[in-house]
Amino acid sequence: GIRRRDQVRTILDHVGDCATPCPTVLMGDMNEWSSQAGCFHAFDDGWDVLAPGRSFPSRQPVAQLDRIAISPGLTCVETGVHHSALSARGSDHLPVWARLQFD
């Protein structure tokens, strides 16, 4: 919602204010059911928001609430969701991952 969008804008402003720009990765539970809504509007055209797959709820994942956002300077090679008995017990979300390369 609006609060998450403000939080993302605050983080992006902080990243943008860095004296030496560098490739940046933001990842986590964005709590957005649609990739076209809410906090995703805060990312400008240079950022890619990736949806690695269904990761929620961990015991029987049906939703892609966990996302990975990458700044310019990075390219996504592969993404995924880690499925294991231990990861399903560790959280209500399964871990997501990305293999990235520098441009």
C-alpha positions in Angstrom: 0.0 0.0 0.0 0.9 3.6 0.4 3.1 3.0 3.5 5.2 0.4 1.6 5.5 2.7 -1.4 6.8 5.5 0.9 9.3 3.0 2.5 10.6 2.0 -1.0 10.9 5.7 -2.0 12.9 6.4 1.1 15.3 3.5 0.4 15.6 4.5 -3.3 16.3 8.1 -2.3 19.0 7.0 0.1 20.6 4.8 -2.6 20.4 7.6 -5.1 22.1 10.0 -2.7 25.2 7.8 -2.4 28.3 9.7 -3.5 29.5 6.8 -5.6 26.6 5.0 -7.3 26.9 1.2 -7.3 24.7 -1.7 -8.3 22.1 -2.3 -5.7 19.8 -5.3 -4.8 16.6 -4.9 -2.7 14.8 -8.1 -1.8 12.2 -9.4 0.5 8.5 -9.7 1.2 6.9 -6.8 -0.6 3.4 -8.0 0.4 2.0 -7.0 -3.0 -0.3 -9.5 -4.7 0.1 -7.8 -8.1 3.4 -6.7 -9.7 1.5 -3.8 -11.2 0.4 -2.3 -7.9 1.5 -0.6 -4.7 5.1 -0.2 -3.9 6.3 -1.3 -7.4 5.3 2.1 -8.7 8.1 3.6 -6.7 10.8 1.9 -8.8 11.8 4.0 -11.8 12.4 2.7 -15.3 16.1 1.8 -14.5 15.1 -0.9 -11.9 14.0 -4.4 -12.7 11.6 -6.0 -10.2 11.8 -9.8 -10.4 9.3 -12.4 -9.2 11.3 -15.6 -8.6 8.2 -17.7 -8.1 5.5 -18.7 -5.6 7.0 -18.5 -2.1 4.0 -17.9 0.2 2.8 -19.6 2.3 5.8 -21.8 2.7 4.0 -25.1 3.3 2.0 -24.8 0.0 3.1 -21.8 -1.9 0.4 -20.1 -4.1 1.5 -16.4 -4.1 4.5 -14.5 -5.4 4.8 -11.9 -2.5 8.6 -12.0 -2.4 10.5 -10.0 -4.9 14.0 -9.0 -5.9 14.6 -5.5 -7.3 17.9 -4.8 -9.1 19.3 -1.4 -10.1 20.9 -0.5 -13.3 24.3 -2.1 -13.6 23.0 -5.6 -12.9 21.4 -8.2 -15.1 19.4 -11.1 -13.9 20.6 -14.5 -15.1 18.3 -16.7 -13.1 15.9 -16.6 -10.2 14.2 -19.2 -8.1 12.6 -20.3 -4.8 14.4 -22.7 -2.5 12.1 -25.6 -1.5 13.1 -27.9 1.3 11.5 -29.3 4.4 13.7 -27.1 6.6 12.9 -23.9 4.6 9.1 -24.7 4.9 9.4 -24.8 8.7 11.8 -21.8 9.0 9.3 -19.1 8.0 5.9 -18.6 6.4 7.8 -17.6 3.3 10.2 -19.7 1.3 13.6 -18.2 0.6 14.1 -16.6 -2.9 17.4 -16.2 -4.7 18.8 -14.7 -7.8 21.9 -15.2 -9.9 23.1 -11.8 -11.2 25.8 -10.5 -13.3 27.4 -7.0 -13.5 26.9 -5.1 -16.7 
